[in-house]
Amino acid sequence: MDQPSGRSFMQVLCEKYSPENFPYRRGPGMGVHVPATPQGSPMKDRLNLPSVLVLNSCGITCAGDENEIAAFCAHVSELDLSDNKLEDWHEVSKIVSNVPHLEFLNLSSNPLSLSVLERRCAGSFAGVRKLVLNNSKASWETVHTILQELPDLEELFLCLNDYETVSCSPVCCQSLKLLHITDNNLQDWTEIRKLGIMFPSLDTLILANNNLTTIEESEDSLARLFPNLRSINLHKSAGLHCWEDIDKLNSFPKLEEVKLLGIPLLQSYTTEERRKLLVARLPSIVKLNGSIVADGEREDSERFFIRYYMEFPEEEVPFRYHELVTKYGKLEPLAVVDLRPQSSVKVEVHFQDKVEEMSIRLDQTVAELKKHLKTVVQLSTSNMLLFYLDQEAPFGPEEMKYSSRALHSYGIRDGDKIYVEPRMK
């Protein structure tokens, strides 16, 4: 029967993983046998509990019996409690403190901003390595408390929390490698630099869908703030408007991977130009927007970069241009080759002892050409034979027999000849 405050974690666990709903079987799942208590425990005699428990969107508001949680969840390593109704950190602590091997915890979309996380409660999270607090509206004070009590935390997800600023923690979190903080409203780079101060070991920083503006930081300062950053995602950073912001990314000493789609600076370029210009400006990047940058692509992009800027006024030429000219020398502009098929040619039309130079369309058929020549040679189309002479062909004129055949299929070129003869009756 439901508790007055809502459904408990233990109640939902028993329902989902009961033999009726989740039959016991040998294999990866773990069967847990718990004897019935004298008070008449609602638990089944045997549940098949995997080490990864997914209990999202189940209406959970509280923990339930802690002894039962401990008995069932001693082997559990991952727990998804997203989109429930947990609003009290004490209830979360009761669950987590009884899952001793827990490494991954997802608390997304629970109304946890309604209560304060005390340090003694946060201590129960000590073994967690990956924590997801997306759309929980967790305050920075809550985040700081968690950071102080989770010495092994490696990945932290803080998306959709309406952050406009970042509050620095009183202590650095040396263990964090990945921070996913997308879909907030972080605009000023002064807020982002605080993340570098708090997380000096950060390997991956995902900032997509923020309104980040220009990167106002010296190169030396960027290198000190993010000394271990290997990957950064700046998708849809609406405030990035100049190439100098892109160049600043070269200041991160270990950066190898960049994601830069949907920013205003790049909208005016073609897809090819966009990628080549980015690859050429970011010489240390090995992956751009999810695609590997091969050695051949890098050289093509750098040569493209030189040619792209070679006609620009000196004051508009980026410093990278001069670096690449030093590497490859000054390149000749690529020849412009028009590969479009000719639409018309000039030919000599021969009829009896007359020769007339004419321009004819190549998209027309033999029948249409005959109509065009009817007034020139004074013959009806039914009484007209056409012969085409390629000026370089060794076999003489070719009769143009088929009325529906297009002229371009003959390979007619400027200077070729067309002979018109009356049909013999």
Secondary structure, 3 states (H helix, E strand, C coil): CCECCEEEHHHHHHHHCCCCCCCCCCCCCEEEECCCCCCCCCCCCEEEECCEEECCCCCEEECCCHHHHHHHCCCCCEEECCCCCCCCHHHHHHHHCCCCCCCEEECCCCCHHHCCCCHHHHHHHCCCCEEECCCCCCCHHHHHHHHHHCCCCCEEECCCCCCCCCCCCCCCCCCCCEEECCCCCCCCHHHHHHHHHHCCCCCEEECCCCCCCCCCCCHHHHHHHCCCCCEEECCCCCCCCCHHHHHHHHHCCCCCEEECCCCHHHCCCCHHHHHHHHHHHCCCCCEECCEECCHHHHHHHHHHHHHHHCCCCHHHCCHHHHHHHHHHCCCCCCCCCCCCCCCEEEEEEEECCEEEEEEEECCCEHHHHHHHHHHHHCCCHHHEEEEEECCCCCCCCEECCCCCCEHHHHCCCCCCEEEEEECCC
